[in-house]
Amino acid sequence: MEIKAKFWIENKGEVVMGGGKTALLLAVDRLGSIQQAAEEFAMSYRHAWGAIKKIEQRAGFKIVDTKPGGRDGGARLTPKGKDFATGADALFQDLQAAIGRRFQERFRNHFSK
């Protein structure tokens, strides 16, 4: 058995992002393309772009820099956006690991060996 939890960051009661949106942002930065990141997550470009704009609006700062131009174009996280996304990702992983350890400690006598 294992325990699962979801985490998200809010600003003034509005969800900025959780694990899925964090993964999308990191994919944009890794792939250099919103389109390719959207395809990796089986979503439309429009949906991915809307999610990014909503994250930026709710976070209050620019997260993704885009450069139009086909072959010379692309997208990357801003330095502040990259710090935010990588920090959130690390925090979400740390929290999940801590909850997993606590679950194991609390319920160790309930597991079959």
C-alpha positions as a LaTeX table, in Angstrom:
\begin{tabular}{lrrr}
\hline
Residue & $x$ (\AA) & $y$ (\AA) & $z$ (\AA) \\
\hline
Met1 & 0.00 & 0.00 & 0.00 \\
Glu2 & 0.98 & 3.57 & $-0.50$ \\
Ile3 & $-0.52$ & 6.96 & 0.14 \\
Lys4 & $-1.02$ & 9.66 & $-2.47$ \\
Ala5 & $-1.48$ & 13.37 & $-1.93$ \\
Lys6 & $-1.87$ & 16.37 & $-4.19$ \\
Phe7 & $-0.27$ & 19.71 & $-3.52$ \\
Trp8 & $-0.78$ & 23.08 & $-5.13$ \\
Ile9 & 0.27 & 26.66 & $-4.62$ \\
Glu10 & $-2.36$ & 29.33 & $-4.16$ \\
Asn11 & $-2.21$ & 33.10 & $-4.28$ \\
Lys12 & $-5.10$ & 34.99 & $-2.69$ \\
Gly13 & $-7.27$ & 31.90 & $-2.78$ \\
Glu14 & $-6.64$ & 31.09 & $-6.45$ \\
Val15 & $-4.67$ & 28.04 & $-7.55$ \\
Val16 & $-1.43$ & 29.11 & $-9.22$ \\
Met17 & $-0.17$ & 25.62 & $-10.00$ \\
Gly18 & 0.18 & 22.08 & $-8.77$ \\
Gly19 & 2.17 & 19.09 & $-9.91$ \\
Gly20 & 0.70 & 18.86 & $-13.41$ \\
Lys21 & 1.22 & 22.50 & $-14.31$ \\
Thr22 & 4.69 & 22.39 & $-12.80$ \\
Ala23 & 5.53 & 19.42 & $-15.03$ \\
Leu24 & 4.16 & 21.32 & $-18.05$ \\
Leu25 & 6.38 & 24.32 & $-17.32$ \\
Leu26 & 9.45 & 22.14 & $-16.87$ \\
Ala27 & 8.65 & 20.37 & $-20.16$ \\
Val28 & 8.39 & 23.73 & $-21.96$ \\
Asp29 & 11.83 & 24.62 & $-20.68$ \\
Arg30 & 13.33 & 21.20 & $-21.44$ \\
Leu31 & 11.84 & 21.00 & $-24.96$ \\
Gly32 & 12.06 & 24.70 & $-25.82$ \\
Ser33 & 8.52 & 24.60 & $-27.17$ \\
Ile34 & 5.01 & 25.05 & $-25.81$ \\
Gln35 & 3.68 & 22.94 & $-28.70$ \\
Gln36 & 6.00 & 20.02 & $-27.96$ \\
Ala37 & 5.29 & 20.23 & $-24.23$ \\
Ala38 & 1.55 & 20.24 & $-24.95$ \\
Glu39 & 1.93 & 17.16 & $-27.15$ \\
Glu40 & 3.88 & 15.38 & $-24.41$ \\
Phe41 & 0.92 & 15.92 & $-22.08$ \\
Ala42 & $-1.70$ & 15.09 & $-24.74$ \\
Met43 & $-3.21$ & 18.56 & $-24.67$ \\
Ser44 & $-3.75$ & 21.20 & $-27.29$ \\
Tyr45 & $-1.38$ & 24.12 & $-27.72$ \\
Arg46 & $-4.29$ & 26.43 & $-26.90$ \\
His47 & $-4.96$ & 24.64 & $-23.62$ \\
Ala48 & $-1.26$ & 24.70 & $-22.65$ \\
Trp49 & $-0.90$ & 28.38 & $-23.56$ \\
Gly50 & $-4.05$ & 29.23 & $-21.57$ \\
Ala51 & $-2.69$ & 27.35 & $-18.56$ \\
Ile52 & 0.62 & 29.21 & $-18.77$ \\
Lys53 & $-1.12$ & 32.59 & $-19.01$ \\
Lys54 & $-3.29$ & 31.72 & $-16.00$ \\
Ile55 & $-0.22$ & 30.67 & $-13.99$ \\
Glu56 & 1.50 & 33.96 & $-14.85$ \\
Gln57 & $-1.58$ & 36.01 & $-14.01$ \\
Arg58 & $-2.06$ & 34.33 & $-10.64$ \\
Ala59 & 1.64 & 34.24 & $-9.76$ \\
Gly60 & 2.00 & 37.90 & $-10.63$ \\
Phe61 & 5.12 & 37.56 & $-12.78$ \\
Lys62 & 6.24 & 36.35 & $-16.19$ \\
Ile63 & 7.08 & 32.65 & $-16.23$ \\
Val64 & 7.64 & 31.85 & $-19.93$ \\
Asp65 & 9.54 & 33.83 & $-22.55$ \\
Thr66 & 8.48 & 33.12 & $-26.12$ \\
Lys67 & 10.21 & 33.94 & $-29.36$ \\
Pro68 & 8.13 & 33.58 & $-32.53$ \\
Gly69 & 9.79 & 32.52 & $-35.72$ \\
Gly70 & 9.39 & 28.86 & $-36.54$ \\
Arg71 & 12.83 & 27.26 & $-36.59$ \\
Asp72 & 14.38 & 30.21 & $-34.73$ \\
Gly73 & 11.46 & 30.54 & $-32.31$ \\
Gly74 & 10.69 & 28.74 & $-29.14$ \\
Ala75 & 9.89 & 29.09 & $-25.48$ \\
Arg76 & 11.91 & 28.99 & $-22.29$ \\
Leu77 & 11.19 & 29.71 & $-18.67$ \\
Thr78 & 12.31 & 33.09 & $-17.40$ \\
Pro79 & 14.98 & 32.88 & $-14.69$ \\
Lys80 & 12.32 & 33.64 & $-12.05$ \\
Gly81 & 9.91 & 31.18 & $-13.71$ \\
Lys82 & 12.52 & 28.43 & $-13.74$ \\
Asp83 & 13.38 & 29.03 & $-10.09$ \\
Phe84 & 9.67 & 28.94 & $-9.22$ \\
Ala85 & 8.91 & 25.78 & $-11.22$ \\
Thr86 & 11.98 & 23.83 & $-10.10$ \\
Gly87 & 11.46 & 24.93 & $-6.50$ \\
Ala88 & 7.80 & 23.91 & $-6.57$ \\
Asp89 & 8.69 & 20.56 & $-8.14$ \\
Ala90 & 11.33 & 19.85 & $-5.48$ \\
Leu91 & 8.96 & 20.90 & $-2.71$ \\
Phe92 & 6.11 & 18.72 & $-4.02$ \\
Gln93 & 8.48 & 15.73 & $-4.21$ \\
Asp94 & 9.79 & 16.40 & $-0.69$ \\
Leu95 & 6.26 & 16.62 & 0.68 \\
Gln96 & 5.19 & 13.39 & $-1.04$ \\
Ala97 & 8.26 & 11.59 & 0.33 \\
Ala98 & 7.61 & 12.88 & 3.86 \\
Ile99 & 3.99 & 11.78 & 3.71 \\
Gly100 & 5.07 & 8.37 & 2.38 \\
Arg101 & 7.51 & 7.92 & 5.25 \\
Arg102 & 4.92 & 8.98 & 7.81 \\
Phe103 & 2.38 & 6.58 & 6.27 \\
Gln104 & 4.87 & 3.71 & 6.49 \\
Glu105 & 5.65 & 4.57 & 10.12 \\
Arg106 & 2.01 & 4.85 & 11.12 \\
Phe107 & 0.73 & 1.75 & 9.30 \\
Arg108 & 3.77 & $-0.58$ & 9.28 \\
Asn109 & 1.87 & $-3.15$ & 11.38 \\
His110 & $-0.93$ & $-3.28$ & 8.79 \\
Phe111 & 1.20 & $-4.45$ & 5.88 \\
Ser112 & 1.50 & $-8.12$ & 5.05 \\
Lys113 & 5.05 & $-9.39$ & 4.92 \\
\hline
\end{tabular}
